[in-house]
Amino acid sequence: MDTKHKPAPESLLPFKWLPDEGQFIVDATEHIVGEVPCQGCPAENGAYFVHAANAYPKLVEALLTAAGALYLVEAHGAAESARAILRELGEAT
């Protein structure tokens, strides 16, 4: 992934999955940001999408922290692995 993909600024985390109310994904202000099922996508994936979106900022923060700490203890290979994941996510150059 070469491009950083983030929700629009007006789409505030955490997202919620509303399977019993039309299978919508809503943001913190209850605005609909998605609907599952989409073409060829099982409805069960809605909860997974929401979980992944809500965990994403924590994942990026943890990888940045880990990469910095690993460089400090001269574990450069592990630090580069963390940076490679960040690059794949579009969060680092």
Secondary structure, DSSP 8 states (H G I E B T S, - for coil): --S-----TTS-S--EEETTTTSEEE-TT--EEEESS-TT--TTHHHHHHHHHHHHHHHHHHHHHHHHHHHHTT-HHHHHHHHHHHHHTTS--
